[in-house]
Amino acid sequence: MLTPILFIAMAQGQNGRAATEADHALLLKTLNITSLRGGADGMNPNAPNAANTDESKANPYPNIPPLLTFANGKPVKSARDWSRRRAEIAELLDREIYGRTPKNLPKVEWTVESEADTTVGGFETKTKKLVGKVDNRGYPAIEVNIRMTLVTPRQAKKVPVIMEFGFSFPQRPGAPTPPVPEWQSMVIKEGWGFAILEPGSYQADNGGGLRAGIIGLVNKGEPRKPEDWGALKAWGWGASRALDYLERDPQTDAKRVVIEGLSRYGKAAAVTMAYEPRFAIGFIGSSGQGGVKIWRRNSGEQVENVASSGEYHWMAGNYVKYAGPLTPGDMPVDGHQLLAMSAPRPAFVGVGSPRVEGTWIDSRGTFIATQLASPVWELLGKKGLSATEMPPEGTPAQAGDLAFSQHTGGHTNGPNWANFIAFAKRYFDQRR
Ligand code: GCU
């Protein structure tokens, strides 16, 4: 399991850390907050603040905001009602959790930097390196380029694509290129393509980077305001721009594109699905706190962890209020409502085994959020989650249009790919 500390150490050096601490401190000052509560310790089970794994202590805030009730207390009874309720939820998510995506964002111009005949898992493929240059005439000091690699079967015409938020930590010089992981071959074997989007190319994964990237460009290098968007929303914006590119590439069918990610990028995949209706299917892996799980549960990672200087940049500035003076129980929304924003499109929620992945992700909280979101699929005439109890590991519940699958492995989507592909095929084959 990767801890926040490890990630920060990997993602940024000394200067970056100072810039992050300064930005976080400035945010607290803007919000008139003098101190935040500390998060849980996911590494040391003997620490006084060790992350909780005891289910009997997991629900200090049992009142989860209702999904199918309007803010005024009236019930949500129809698809038409849902579109209004959905707007209420979106407003709360924007204002309190993820921040508002600015209007009139600059245009992006895509170019194919290189194109090569390649092979993946023995299949003939074409690999395109793409760059989306963001128009920075509004503030030329900040340059932003969205980077993506698209791999399709060589002769592909209008094929489905799995778009992944890809981890891209700097490679040591001379380090051997890792072998192509299995899922890419599985996807190509289906005749589909895959695209690896590099989130860090257009928004850094740290608070010190908030005055650069697309967020900084729009703010002309100034710090964020508490309602401004965070990195998750910005990463989602980049995925939308990448989808614009796929709409124009004759090899890909932009109506059949999956957005997929793990962990922080699982959170990003959930947010992207919620806000970009053109994505056909979501594969949301081990998204944990701030993603698809019940945020107010005391199990694994806490709101306080995400509000800390190592992770707050994912969210709106306003989010940190819930780590002091407010509590997670004061949040007017929760993770089931985030997931429900994707309905009626198919969504596949994955986690690993607590024995292998660890308990930071809160697999039960992930299941509960999925289960609580399910009625929206039903309301919209789809099949919701096909399990009423949390299924045992290795037993995916994926007969409906909303799926939950806890695999037997660790912090990876790996063992879920075969399940996911079978799920996605049901939709993608229909359009052939
Ligand atoms: C940390 C962080 C999680 C995140 C994870 C990851 O563990 O606390 O919220 O999901 O990193 O991205 O791997």
Residues whose N, C-alpha, C, O or C-beta is under 5 A from the ligand:
A	BS01	GCU	L2 T3 P4 L262 S263 R264 S286 S287 G288 Q289 E301
